[in-house]
Amino acid sequence: MELKRVVVTGIGAITPIGNSFPEYWDALVNGVSGAAPITLFDADQFKTQFACEVKNFNPEDFFDRKEARKMDRCGQLGIVAAREAVVHSGLTESNVNKERVGVIWGSGIGGIRTFEEEVSNFATGNGTPRFNPFFIPKMIADITPGLISMEFGFMGPNYTTVSACASSTNALIDSLMLIRLGKADAIVTGGSEAAVTAASIGGFNAMHALSVRNDDPKTASRPFDKDRDGFVMGEGAASVILEEYEHAKARGAKIYAEFIGGGLSADAYHLTAPHPEGLGAFNVMKNCISDSGIKLEEVNHINMHGTSTPLGDIAESKAILKLFGEHTYNIQINSTKSMTGHLLGAAGAIESVAVIGSIIHNTVPPTINHFTYDENLDPRVNYTFNKAVEREVNVAMSNTFGFGGHNACVVFRKMP
């Protein structure tokens, strides 16, 4: 069976540094930090008191007040990103068979804000179980693709992937495979997360996973820097429209990139820590290259998982050097988490959008907040510190790894 080609025909994003794809891309190139003191709850007593929140987001600018109250912030952000991508693609303006258009979404946590609020209200009440009738639909991680499908009438494959921080990359890979196999003509895919909440910040603080640089939030996310002390929580959503190449061509859609491969692997090592030699990361990138059918030397750019944790950045860097060898020094590498923070389950989507932007604009955004070299990292590797670089980007890769040892990798290529 000949596999079908898959292309990107629409992009949408709502992020800590921009509430649309053009705004997001402009902020990335200019090295804007999205970190600031937390406003979504009172964090004064927490070890970490800052995060990368989506700014200037009023749900009633996008939804009827009654409808907005039926959705968790995670779902709201997801729909906004999906709307932009769908409009961008012109998909609803074309005569498409909606039974062959799916929605596959990723979220690691889902409606945690709703869960917190409802359980807190019960715990502080008189013991009478009076829960909001929308509690369950708002909370469950799979509701966002359902909401998107209802808005546009897309009746194809519809579900959510959950694999911690690899969730939305898994969603993209599932979408790639379904279109390749002819199971759908187009899929709205991506991910959303809204985990700047008391339980989330408190839980990650208990694991010593978050930066506690409260005196200087904007520079707290510093991947590859010697003094990095943990990741910065982020929130937001990103979406891409994936489409079978001939289907896109037939309707005259603009094509932004070709999605040529996806890889999956497991560390099988530790609940939260990566394999110290980056074994899982090595395998997932190797699998992705194999799936894409390209040569290692064709890769121009890698957006690393690069969370700004002491162990993770080193392990992933070792894996890249092991796989790409001398070609590593020709690759423009970065971590956009230095600007957006870590969006957990939505990280893969927002970073895939970033590498597609690099292909479109032949520009690699910087890894900001680098001040001190880490002697554990090879100084010959080009991490794109502090300033964007203009260069030809024909093939770009994005890595995402999650607690539990889940690894996912995707690669995109410029269309002639």
N, C-alpha and C positions, 0 to 999 in steps of 0.2 A: 504494500500500500504506500503510495506516495503522500508524504505529509504536506499539508498546505502551509504556505507562508503567512506570517502574522505581522501586522504593522500597527503603528500607533497613529490614530487619527484625531485624538482629542486629549486635552490636558486640563486639569483643574487642581487648585490647591487653596487651602486656608491654613495659615501657619503662624508661628510666633513672630515672624518678620515680614509678613505680607499676606493680605486677605484675598489674593488672586494669584494665578500663576505668573503674570507679568510683574506684579509687586514682589512676589517671592524671589523671582529670578534677579531682579534689580538689586534687592537687598543682599542676596548671596554674593553677587559679583563685587558689591561694595563693602563686604565684610561686616555686615551689621549684626550685632549681638541681640538676641531676643530675650536675654535674661534680665529679670527685674524682681523686686519684692513681690511676694504672693499677695494677690488681691481677692482671690476666690474663696478664701477662708482665713480665719485668724491664725496665723502661724507663729505668733510671738513666742510660744513655749516650745517650738520644735527646733531640733538641731539645725535643720535646713529651713530657711525662711524666704527662699527665692525659687523661681522656676521660670520657664519659658512659656508664658501664657499667650493665647491668641488675644490680641488687643482690639478694642473698638468693635467687639462683636455683640450686637443686640439681636437676639433671635427674632424679634418682632419686625426687623427689617427684611426678613426672609420668609416668615411664616405668620399666618393668622395666630392671634394670641391663644385661642383655644387649641389649635393644632400644636403650637409650640410647647404647651404644657403637657402634651401627651408624649413628648420625646425627651430623652436624656440628652445632655450636651454632646455626648459622643455621636448620637444619631444626627443631631442638628448639623454638626460640623461635617459629617459624612455626606449628607444630602447637598449641602452648599457646594462642596468640592465636586460632587458628581454632576450637579447642574451645570457648573462651568465647563466641565469636560464634555458633556453631551451637547451643549450649545456650541462649543468650540468645534466639535466634530461635524456638526450639521446632520447628525444621525436622525433626529426626529423630523427634519425637513425633507428627508429622502423617503422613497417608497420601499421601506425595509419590512421584512417579515418579522414582526415583533415576537413571534413564537420562537424565533432563532436568535434572539438577542437576550443574553443573560446578564446577571449581576452577581459577581463573586467578590466578596469583601473580606478584609482582615481586621481583626481587633483582638488584642491580647487580653483585655480586661472587660471591655463593654461598659455598661452603665453603672459604674461603681459609685458615682455621685448619688444616683437614685437609691441604690442599695443602702448607702450610709444614711441618707435622710430618712428612709422608711423605717429602718431598724432602730435608729436613734429616736424617732418619734414614738415608736412602740415602747422602747425601754424607759423613756421619761414620762410616759403616760400612766394611766391607772391600771394597766394590764389588760385592758380590753383590746382585742386584736382588730383594730380599725385601720386597714391598709388601703392605700389608694388603688382603685381598680386598674390603673395603668402601671402599677408597680412592676409586675412581671414583664409586660411588653417593653417598658422603658429600660429595664435592667439587662435583659438577655443580649448576649453578644451578637446574635444572628439577626437582630431586628433591622439593622441598617440596610442590608441588601433588600429585605422585604419592603421597606419604605421606599427605597429608590425604584424598585420594580413597579410598585403601585402608582408612583408619581408619573412614570413614563409608559406604563403598560407593557413593559418587557417581560415576556413569559418564558424565556429560556432558562437554562440552569441557574439556580439561585441558592446560595448558601454562604456561610462565613467560615474562614479558616482560622484556627486558634493554635498558635505555636509560639507563644510569648512574643519576643521582639522580632521574630521571623514571620509573624502572622501575615502581614500584607504582601510580603515577597512570595509566600506560599500561595496567596490568592492570585498573584500575577502568573505564577508558574502553572497553577491549575487551569487558569484561563488560556494560557498558551497551549497547553496540551489538548484542551477540549476543542479549540479552534483548529489546531493542526489535524485532529482526527475527524473534522467535519461535523462535530456535534453542535456547533453554533457558528453563526456568521459574524457576530460581534459580541463583545462582553464589556460591560462597564465594570472595571475592577479598581482596586485601591485599598485604602484602609483609613480608619479614624480611631482616635483615642482622646479621652478627656479625663486624665488621671491626676490632675493637680487637685487632690483632695486630702483631707486629714489622714484617712486610713492609708492611702497610697504613700504619701510623703513619710508618715510615721513608720510604715512597714519597711520601706527602703532604707530609712534612717537606722532602723534596728539591725539591718543587714550590713550597715556601714558601706552602702553602695553609692550614696549621694555625696556630692561635694558639700562642704559646710563653710564655704568661703563667703559668709554673709556680709563681710566688710567690702566685698568687691564682686557682686554677682555677675557683672558683664564679662569679666575675664575668668569666671569659674570653670566654664567648659573649655578645657585646654588639652585636647588630644595630643599625645606624643611629647608633651612638655614634661620635663623632669619633675616638676612640682604638682602634677595633676593629682587630685585627691578624690575623684569619683565623678559620676555623671550628673547632669542637670536635667531634671524632669521637664519634658515638653508636652505640648498638646497640639492637636490640629488634625488635618485630613488632607489626603491627596488622591486623585483619581486619574486614570488614563482609560481611553477607549481603545481596546484592542480589536482588530478587525482582520478578517481573512483578506489577503492581498487583492485577489481578483474581485471580491465583493466591493472593496474600497475603491478600486480603480473604476469599476462599472458605474458607481454613483458619483464619480468625479471628486472624491474626497481628497483633501490635502493630506499627504503622508509626512509625518515628522521624523520617523525612524522605523527601522525594522527590529522586531523583537526576535533574536535569533537563538537564544538558548537559556536554559535554566538548570541549576544543579541543586541537589539536596544531599544532606549527610547528617550524621549524629556524632557528637563527641564520644558518647558512651563513657563518660569520665567522672563528672561531678554535677551536683545540683545547679550550682551557679558559676563556678570557675571554669574558664576554658582549659583545654588541654595545654600544658605549658609549652609544648613545641608546636601548637597550632595544628594538630593532626586533623581535626574535623574541618577547620578552615581550609587546609590544603586540599582535602578530599572534595569539599563542596565546589571549590574553584576548578579543580581538575574535572569534576563531573560536568560543570557548566560549560567549560571549553569543549569537552568531548561532545556534548549535546549540540553545541552551536556549529560544530564542524569547521571551526577556524583554527589557525595556528596561534600559538602563544604570542608570537612576535607581532601579531596584528592588533593587540590590545594597546590602546593609547592612554587610557584613563581608568583609574579605579577609585570609586568612592568607598572607602573602608567603613566597616562597622564603627571603628574608632570612637568608643564611647567616652574616653578620658578616664578610664580606670587603669590602675597600675599594671595589672596582669594582662588585661585584654588587648591593649594596644601593642604590647610586645609580642604576644602569641600570634596575632594576626599578621604582624610585620614579618615574623619568621616564616609563616606559611607562604606569604607572597614571594619572599626571596627563594624559598625552597622550590616553588613551582616555576617561577619565571626566570630564575637564575640571573645572568647578566642583563637580560632584557628589562629587569626591574628598574634599572637606572634610566631607562628611556620612557618609563610610564609616569604620567602626571598623577600623583596620588593625593587624595585629600580626605578630610572628614567634615562634612557640613554640619555635623552635630555640634561643632564648635560655635555655631551661630543659632541653630534651632533648638539645641538641647536634644534629649533622647525622647522620641515620641512613642517608645515602646512598640506596640503592635502596628502602629502607623508608620514606623521608621522606614520600612522597606519601600512603601509607596512614595513618601516624600523625597526619599533619596533616589529612587528610580526616576522621578520627575526631574531631579537635579541633573542626573547624568544625561537624560534626554535633552535638557536645556544646553548642556555642554556640547552635545552633538549638533544641535541646531545653530548655536552661536560660536562654535569653535573657541570656547573659553572655559577654563576650569576655575571655579570659585576657590577662594583660599581656605586654608585651615587657620583660623584666627587664634589669637591668645597664645602664641608660642613665644616664650621668653628665654627658656633655658634648655639646652640640648640634653637629652637623656643618653648617657653613655651606653645604655643597653640597646640602642637603636643604631642602625647603620647610617652614618652621616651622608652617604652617597645617595640614599633614597630621597627622591624629590617629593616632599610632603606638601608642597605649595604653601609654605608658611606665610601668612599675613597679607598676601597680595595675590589677586587673581592673575592667571597667566593665559594669554592668548596663544593658541596653538591649534593645529589641525587635530580634530577629534573624530575619527571614523568609527572606532569601536570603543565602547565604554561599559564598564562592569560595576555592579553594586553588590556589596556584601551585607547580610544581616544575620545575626546570631542571637539565640534566645536562651533564657534559663531552661535547664533541662537538656542542654546540649543540642538544641535544634539549629541547624545551619541551612541557609538558603542563599542562592547567588543567581543573579540574572545578568544578561549581557545584551546590549543593543548595538545596532549598526546603522550608519548613515545610509540613506537610500540614494542611489545615483540620481 
